[in-house]
Amino acid sequence: RLNDELEARVATRAAELSETRALLEDVLALTPGLVLAGRYDTAEVTYVSGYAETLLGLAPADLPRAFDRWSDLLHPDEP
């Protein structure tokens, strides 16, 4: 019985997380700006919003996956 209850709670939480992720993806798709996410411990970019293609002319899959390489994409006058 306890195992069944735990499995039901896990399934409910997984569904909630899935709904939250879908909402976040919708919001990011509509955000007119560049959104990056990554890991500070490895300096790895783990997410690039689709609007990057509009702003930079490159598909998210073609962008660098290391934060230190992003400075190559910015205009020299940008801070």
Backbone as XML, in Angstrom:
<?xml version="1.0"?>
<chain id="A" units="angstrom">
  <residue number="1" name="ARG">
    <atom name="N" x="0.824" y="-1.193" z="0.000"/>
    <atom name="CA" x="0.000" y="0.000" z="0.000"/>
    <atom name="C" x="0.866" y="1.254" z="0.000"/>
  </residue>
  <residue number="2" name="LEU">
    <atom name="N" x="1.893" y="1.279" z="0.847"/>
    <atom name="CA" x="2.771" y="2.449" z="0.904"/>
    <atom name="C" x="3.486" y="2.661" z="-0.431"/>
  </residue>
  <residue number="3" name="ASN">
    <atom name="N" x="3.905" y="1.591" z="-1.052"/>
    <atom name="CA" x="4.564" y="1.692" z="-2.349"/>
    <atom name="C" x="3.616" y="2.271" z="-3.393"/>
  </residue>
  <residue number="4" name="ASP">
    <atom name="N" x="2.379" y="1.832" z="-3.381"/>
    <atom name="CA" x="1.378" y="2.350" z="-4.320"/>
    <atom name="C" x="1.146" y="3.840" z="-4.108"/>
  </residue>
  <residue number="5" name="GLU">
    <atom name="N" x="1.081" y="4.255" z="-2.830"/>
    <atom name="CA" x="0.886" y="5.672" z="-2.525"/>
    <atom name="C" x="2.089" y="6.502" z="-3.002"/>
  </residue>
  <residue number="6" name="LEU">
    <atom name="N" x="3.273" y="5.979" z="-2.767"/>
    <atom name="CA" x="4.478" y="6.680" z="-3.202"/>
    <atom name="C" x="4.519" y="6.786" z="-4.719"/>
  </residue>
  <residue number="7" name="GLU">
    <atom name="N" x="4.210" y="5.716" z="-5.416"/>
    <atom name="CA" x="4.188" y="5.749" z="-6.875"/>
    <atom name="C" x="3.162" y="6.748" z="-7.392"/>
  </residue>
  <residue number="8" name="ALA">
    <atom name="N" x="2.018" y="6.832" z="-6.742"/>
    <atom name="CA" x="0.994" y="7.795" z="-7.155"/>
    <atom name="C" x="1.482" y="9.225" z="-6.941"/>
  </residue>
  <residue number="9" name="ARG">
    <atom name="N" x="2.161" y="9.474" z="-5.813"/>
    <atom name="CA" x="2.685" y="10.815" z="-5.543"/>
    <atom name="C" x="3.774" y="11.184" z="-6.544"/>
  </residue>
  <residue number="10" name="VAL">
    <atom name="N" x="4.630" y="10.225" z="-6.882"/>
    <atom name="CA" x="5.686" y="10.472" z="-7.862"/>
    <atom name="C" x="5.070" y="10.771" z="-9.231"/>
  </residue>
  <residue number="11" name="ALA">
    <atom name="N" x="4.063" y="10.018" z="-9.618"/>
    <atom name="CA" x="3.400" y="10.242" z="-10.904"/>
    <atom name="C" x="2.736" y="11.617" z="-10.943"/>
  </residue>
  <residue number="12" name="THR">
    <atom name="N" x="2.106" y="12.005" z="-9.844"/>
    <atom name="CA" x="1.475" y="13.328" z="-9.776"/>
    <atom name="C" x="2.524" y="14.426" z="-9.906"/>
  </residue>
  <residue number="13" name="ARG">
    <atom name="N" x="3.625" y="14.285" z="-9.190"/>
    <atom name="CA" x="4.688" y="15.307" z="-9.241"/>
    <atom name="C" x="5.322" y="15.366" z="-10.624"/>
  </residue>
  <residue number="14" name="ALA">
    <atom name="N" x="5.516" y="14.219" z="-11.250"/>
    <atom name="CA" x="6.084" y="14.187" z="-12.602"/>
    <atom name="C" x="5.167" y="14.907" z="-13.586"/>
  </residue>
  <residue number="15" name="ALA">
    <atom name="N" x="3.865" y="14.722" z="-13.447"/>
    <atom name="CA" x="2.910" y="15.405" z="-14.316"/>
    <atom name="C" x="2.954" y="16.911" z="-14.079"/>
  </residue>
  <residue number="16" name="GLU">
    <atom name="N" x="3.055" y="17.331" z="-12.819"/>
    <atom name="CA" x="3.150" y="18.763" z="-12.505"/>
    <atom name="C" x="4.412" y="19.373" z="-13.111"/>
  </residue>
  <residue number="17" name="LEU">
    <atom name="N" x="5.520" y="18.666" z="-12.984"/>
    <atom name="CA" x="6.778" y="19.168" z="-13.554"/>
    <atom name="C" x="6.701" y="19.249" z="-15.077"/>
  </residue>
  <residue number="18" name="SER">
    <atom name="N" x="6.056" y="18.296" z="-15.682"/>
    <atom name="CA" x="5.899" y="18.308" z="-17.137"/>
    <atom name="C" x="5.067" y="19.506" z="-17.591"/>
  </residue>
  <residue number="19" name="GLU">
    <atom name="N" x="3.991" y="19.790" z="-16.870"/>
    <atom name="CA" x="3.153" y="20.945" z="-17.191"/>
    <atom name="C" x="3.926" y="22.247" z="-17.006"/>
  </residue>
  <residue number="20" name="THR">
    <atom name="N" x="4.704" y="22.336" z="-15.935"/>
    <atom name="CA" x="5.496" y="23.538" z="-15.672"/>
    <atom name="C" x="6.543" y="23.737" z="-16.760"/>
  </residue>
  <residue number="21" name="ARG">
    <atom name="N" x="7.191" y="22.664" z="-17.162"/>
    <atom name="CA" x="8.187" y="22.754" z="-18.229"/>
    <atom name="C" x="7.551" y="23.225" z="-19.530"/>
  </residue>
  <residue number="22" name="ALA">
    <atom name="N" x="6.385" y="22.693" z="-19.871"/>
    <atom name="CA" x="5.695" y="23.097" z="-21.098"/>
    <atom name="C" x="5.343" y="24.585" z="-21.054"/>
  </residue>
  <residue number="23" name="LEU">
    <atom name="N" x="4.882" y="25.060" z="-19.905"/>
    <atom name="CA" x="4.562" y="26.479" z="-19.755"/>
    <atom name="C" x="5.818" y="27.328" z="-19.925"/>
  </residue>
  <residue number="24" name="LEU">
    <atom name="N" x="6.906" y="26.933" z="-19.284"/>
    <atom name="CA" x="8.153" y="27.677" z="-19.399"/>
    <atom name="C" x="8.646" y="27.705" z="-20.843"/>
  </residue>
  <residue number="25" name="GLU">
    <atom name="N" x="8.559" y="26.591" z="-21.538"/>
    <atom name="CA" x="8.978" y="26.554" z="-22.940"/>
    <atom name="C" x="8.118" y="27.481" z="-23.798"/>
  </residue>
  <residue number="26" name="ASP">
    <atom name="N" x="6.825" y="27.548" z="-23.515"/>
    <atom name="CA" x="5.941" y="28.467" z="-24.246"/>
    <atom name="C" x="6.326" y="29.920" z="-23.986"/>
  </residue>
  <residue number="27" name="VAL">
    <atom name="N" x="6.597" y="30.257" z="-22.726"/>
    <atom name="CA" x="6.982" y="31.622" z="-22.377"/>
    <atom name="C" x="8.299" y="31.994" z="-23.058"/>
  </residue>
  <residue number="28" name="LEU">
    <atom name="N" x="9.267" y="31.094" z="-23.008"/>
    <atom name="CA" x="10.562" y="31.377" z="-23.630"/>
    <atom name="C" x="10.441" y="31.512" z="-25.144"/>
  </residue>
  <residue number="29" name="ALA">
    <atom name="N" x="9.551" y="30.743" z="-25.746"/>
    <atom name="CA" x="9.368" y="30.830" z="-27.199"/>
    <atom name="C" x="8.799" y="32.185" z="-27.604"/>
  </residue>
  <residue number="30" name="LEU">
    <atom name="N" x="8.056" y="32.818" z="-26.720"/>
    <atom name="CA" x="7.432" y="34.104" z="-27.016"/>
    <atom name="C" x="8.249" y="35.301" z="-26.519"/>
  </residue>
  <residue number="31" name="THR">
    <atom name="N" x="9.345" y="35.050" z="-25.837"/>
    <atom name="CA" x="10.165" y="36.129" z="-25.286"/>
    <atom name="C" x="11.085" y="36.697" z="-26.368"/>
  </residue>
  <residue number="32" name="PRO">
    <atom name="N" x="10.919" y="37.977" z="-26.689"/>
    <atom name="CA" x="11.770" y="38.576" z="-27.730"/>
    <atom name="C" x="13.128" y="38.985" z="-27.180"/>
  </residue>
  <residue number="33" name="GLY">
    <atom name="N" x="13.900" y="38.026" z="-26.852"/>
    <atom name="CA" x="15.236" y="38.278" z="-26.332"/>
    <atom name="C" x="16.000" y="36.978" z="-26.256"/>
  </residue>
  <residue number="34" name="LEU">
    <atom name="N" x="17.250" y="37.081" z="-25.981"/>
    <atom name="CA" x="18.102" y="35.911" z="-25.894"/>
    <atom name="C" x="18.120" y="35.415" z="-24.456"/>
  </residue>
  <residue number="35" name="VAL">
    <atom name="N" x="17.781" y="34.157" z="-24.280"/>
    <atom name="CA" x="17.791" y="33.543" z="-22.957"/>
    <atom name="C" x="18.778" y="32.383" z="-22.984"/>
  </residue>
  <residue number="36" name="LEU">
    <atom name="N" x="19.725" y="32.439" z="-22.053"/>
    <atom name="CA" x="20.717" y="31.375" z="-21.915"/>
    <atom name="C" x="20.581" y="30.756" z="-20.536"/>
  </residue>
  <residue number="37" name="ALA">
    <atom name="N" x="20.889" y="29.489" z="-20.461"/>
    <atom name="CA" x="20.998" y="28.813" z="-19.171"/>
    <atom name="C" x="22.242" y="27.945" z="-19.234"/>
  </residue>
  <residue number="38" name="GLY">
    <atom name="N" x="22.813" y="27.733" z="-18.085"/>
    <atom name="CA" x="24.010" y="26.910" z="-18.093"/>
    <atom name="C" x="24.448" y="26.506" z="-16.709"/>
  </residue>
  <residue number="39" name="ARG">
    <atom name="N" x="25.592" y="25.871" z="-16.691"/>
    <atom name="CA" x="26.191" y="25.388" z="-15.457"/>
    <atom name="C" x="27.412" y="26.249" z="-15.143"/>
  </residue>
  <residue number="40" name="TYR">
    <atom name="N" x="27.421" y="26.834" z="-13.965"/>
    <atom name="CA" x="28.554" y="27.664" z="-13.577"/>
    <atom name="C" x="29.794" y="26.830" z="-13.283"/>
  </residue>
  <residue number="41" name="ASP">
    <atom name="N" x="29.597" y="25.618" z="-12.779"/>
    <atom name="CA" x="30.766" y="24.808" z="-12.416"/>
    <atom name="C" x="31.559" y="24.335" z="-13.630"/>
  </residue>
  <residue number="42" name="THR">
    <atom name="N" x="30.891" y="24.216" z="-14.789"/>
    <atom name="CA" x="31.584" y="23.773" z="-16.003"/>
    <atom name="C" x="31.633" y="24.853" z="-17.079"/>
  </residue>
  <residue number="43" name="ALA">
    <atom name="N" x="30.975" y="26.002" z="-16.832"/>
    <atom name="CA" x="30.884" y="27.099" z="-17.805"/>
    <atom name="C" x="30.271" y="26.625" z="-19.112"/>
  </residue>
  <residue number="44" name="GLU">
    <atom name="N" x="29.353" y="25.671" z="-19.013"/>
    <atom name="CA" x="28.697" y="25.095" z="-20.186"/>
    <atom name="C" x="27.315" y="25.696" z="-20.371"/>
  </residue>
  <residue number="45" name="VAL">
    <atom name="N" x="27.010" y="26.097" z="-21.590"/>
    <atom name="CA" x="25.672" y="26.569" z="-21.939"/>
    <atom name="C" x="24.801" y="25.333" z="-22.181"/>
  </residue>
  <residue number="46" name="THR">
    <atom name="N" x="23.705" y="25.239" z="-21.455"/>
    <atom name="CA" x="22.837" y="24.064" z="-21.576"/>
    <atom name="C" x="21.530" y="24.366" z="-22.300"/>
  </residue>
  <residue number="47" name="TYR">
    <atom name="N" x="21.216" y="25.666" z="-22.453"/>
    <atom name="CA" x="19.978" y="26.045" z="-23.138"/>
    <atom name="C" x="20.185" y="27.382" z="-23.817"/>
  </residue>
  <residue number="48" name="VAL">
    <atom name="N" x="19.698" y="27.494" z="-25.044"/>
    <atom name="CA" x="19.675" y="28.754" z="-25.782"/>
    <atom name="C" x="18.287" y="28.891" z="-26.372"/>
  </residue>
  <residue number="49" name="SER">
    <atom name="N" x="17.636" y="30.017" z="-26.111"/>
    <atom name="CA" x="16.284" y="30.205" z="-26.625"/>
    <atom name="C" x="16.275" y="30.320" z="-28.143"/>
  </residue>
  <residue number="50" name="GLY">
    <atom name="N" x="15.161" y="29.969" z="-28.725"/>
    <atom name="CA" x="15.016" y="30.000" z="-30.172"/>
    <atom name="C" x="15.163" y="31.383" z="-30.776"/>
  </residue>
  <residue number="51" name="TYR">
    <atom name="N" x="14.952" y="32.429" z="-29.983"/>
    <atom name="CA" x="15.052" y="33.793" z="-30.497"/>
    <atom name="C" x="16.490" y="34.153" z="-30.862"/>
  </residue>
  <residue number="52" name="ALA">
    <atom name="N" x="17.431" y="33.310" z="-30.468"/>
    <atom name="CA" x="18.833" y="33.538" z="-30.820"/>
    <atom name="C" x="19.003" y="33.619" z="-32.332"/>
  </residue>
  <residue number="53" name="GLU">
    <atom name="N" x="18.223" y="32.837" z="-33.052"/>
    <atom name="CA" x="18.338" y="32.846" z="-34.511"/>
    <atom name="C" x="17.943" y="34.205" z="-35.080"/>
  </residue>
  <residue number="54" name="THR">
    <atom name="N" x="16.909" y="34.820" z="-34.514"/>
    <atom name="CA" x="16.477" y="36.136" z="-34.964"/>
    <atom name="C" x="17.526" y="37.191" z="-34.633"/>
  </residue>
  <residue number="55" name="LEU">
    <atom name="N" x="18.081" y="37.124" z="-33.444"/>
    <atom name="CA" x="19.036" y="38.138" z="-33.004"/>
    <atom name="C" x="20.431" y="37.971" z="-33.602"/>
  </residue>
  <residue number="56" name="LEU">
    <atom name="N" x="20.873" y="36.720" z="-33.705"/>
    <atom name="CA" x="22.253" y="36.467" z="-34.101"/>
    <atom name="C" x="22.406" y="35.847" z="-35.482"/>
  </residue>
  <residue number="57" name="GLY">
    <atom name="N" x="21.292" y="35.401" z="-36.046"/>
    <atom name="CA" x="21.362" y="34.776" z="-37.360"/>
    <atom name="C" x="21.888" y="33.348" z="-37.331"/>
  </residue>
  <residue number="58" name="LEU">
    <atom name="N" x="21.922" y="32.765" z="-36.148"/>
    <atom name="CA" x="22.405" y="31.388" z="-35.992"/>
    <atom name="C" x="21.364" y="30.572" z="-35.242"/>
  </residue>
  <residue number="59" name="ALA">
    <atom name="N" x="21.189" y="29.346" z="-35.662"/>
    <atom name="CA" x="20.277" y="28.445" z="-34.956"/>
    <atom name="C" x="20.880" y="28.105" z="-33.596"/>
  </residue>
  <residue number="60" name="PRO">
    <atom name="N" x="20.047" y="27.884" z="-32.572"/>
    <atom name="CA" x="20.578" y="27.546" z="-31.251"/>
    <atom name="C" x="21.579" y="26.390" z="-31.274"/>
  </residue>
  <residue number="61" name="ALA">
    <atom name="N" x="21.355" y="25.413" z="-32.124"/>
    <atom name="CA" x="22.271" y="24.266" z="-32.195"/>
    <atom name="C" x="23.649" y="24.656" z="-32.739"/>
  </residue>
  <residue number="62" name="ASP">
    <atom name="N" x="23.736" y="25.782" z="-33.450"/>
    <atom name="CA" x="25.002" y="26.225" z="-34.033"/>
    <atom name="C" x="25.780" y="27.188" z="-33.137"/>
  </residue>
  <residue number="63" name="LEU">
    <atom name="N" x="25.234" y="27.501" z="-31.989"/>
    <atom name="CA" x="25.880" y="28.449" z="-31.085"/>
    <atom name="C" x="26.843" y="27.731" z="-30.142"/>
  </residue>
  <residue number="64" name="PRO">
    <atom name="N" x="27.829" y="28.453" z="-29.629"/>
    <atom name="CA" x="28.808" y="27.840" z="-28.733"/>
    <atom name="C" x="28.162" y="27.271" z="-27.479"/>
  </residue>
  <residue number="65" name="ARG">
    <atom name="N" x="28.731" y="26.217" z="-26.985"/>
    <atom name="CA" x="28.253" y="25.593" z="-25.752"/>
    <atom name="C" x="29.142" y="25.933" z="-24.560"/>
  </residue>
  <residue number="66" name="ALA">
    <atom name="N" x="30.059" y="26.874" z="-24.753"/>
    <atom name="CA" x="30.912" y="27.353" z="-23.668"/>
    <atom name="C" x="30.688" y="28.850" z="-23.507"/>
  </residue>
  <residue number="67" name="PHE">
    <atom name="N" x="30.442" y="29.297" z="-22.276"/>
    <atom name="CA" x="30.172" y="30.712" z="-22.040"/>
    <atom name="C" x="31.299" y="31.612" z="-22.531"/>
  </residue>
  <residue number="68" name="ASP">
    <atom name="N" x="32.536" y="31.184" z="-22.390"/>
    <atom name="CA" x="33.648" y="32.051" z="-22.768"/>
    <atom name="C" x="33.745" y="32.280" z="-24.272"/>
  </residue>
  <residue number="69" name="ARG">
    <atom name="N" x="33.051" y="31.499" z="-25.066"/>
    <atom name="CA" x="33.063" y="31.701" z="-26.517"/>
    <atom name="C" x="31.974" y="32.674" z="-26.977"/>
  </residue>
  <residue number="70" name="TRP">
    <atom name="N" x="31.071" y="33.047" z="-26.100"/>
    <atom name="CA" x="29.991" y="33.961" z="-26.469"/>
    <atom name="C" x="30.500" y="35.368" z="-26.749"/>
  </residue>
  <residue number="71" name="SER">
    <atom name="N" x="31.582" y="35.764" z="-26.146"/>
    <atom name="CA" x="32.097" y="37.113" z="-26.380"/>
    <atom name="C" x="32.479" y="37.310" z="-27.848"/>
  </residue>
  <residue number="72" name="ASP">
    <atom name="N" x="32.795" y="36.234" z="-28.550"/>
    <atom name="CA" x="33.118" y="36.334" z="-29.988"/>
    <atom name="C" x="31.905" y="36.755" z="-30.824"/>
  </residue>
  <residue number="73" name="LEU">
    <atom name="N" x="30.705" y="36.541" z="-30.282"/>
    <atom name="CA" x="29.477" y="36.853" z="-31.030"/>
    <atom name="C" x="28.975" y="38.268" z="-30.776"/>
  </residue>
  <residue number="74" name="LEU">
    <atom name="N" x="29.515" y="38.932" z="-29.762"/>
    <atom name="CA" x="29.028" y="40.248" z="-29.387"/>
    <atom name="C" x="29.801" y="41.350" z="-30.101"/>
  </residue>
  <residue number="75" name="HIS">
    <atom name="N" x="29.120" y="42.438" z="-30.341"/>
    <atom name="CA" x="29.749" y="43.614" z="-30.934"/>
    <atom name="C" x="30.782" y="44.152" z="-29.943"/>
  </residue>
  <residue number="76" name="PRO">
    <atom name="N" x="31.915" y="44.622" z="-30.436"/>
    <atom name="CA" x="32.979" y="45.107" z="-29.527"/>
    <atom name="C" x="32.534" y="46.223" z="-28.594"/>
  </residue>
  <residue number="77" name="ASP">
    <atom name="N" x="31.516" y="46.992" z="-28.983"/>
    <atom name="CA" x="31.051" y="48.095" z="-28.126"/>
    <atom name="C" x="30.096" y="47.632" z="-27.041"/>
  </residue>
  <residue number="78" name="GLU">
    <atom name="N" x="29.666" y="46.373" z="-27.071"/>
    <atom name="CA" x="28.758" y="45.864" z="-26.045"/>
    <atom name="C" x="29.553" y="45.613" z="-24.773"/>
  </residue>
  <residue number="79" name="PRO">
    <atom name="N" x="28.941" y="45.939" z="-23.627"/>
    <atom name="CA" x="29.655" y="45.725" z="-22.338"/>
    <atom name="C" x="29.794" y="44.250" z="-22.020"/>
  </residue>
</chain>
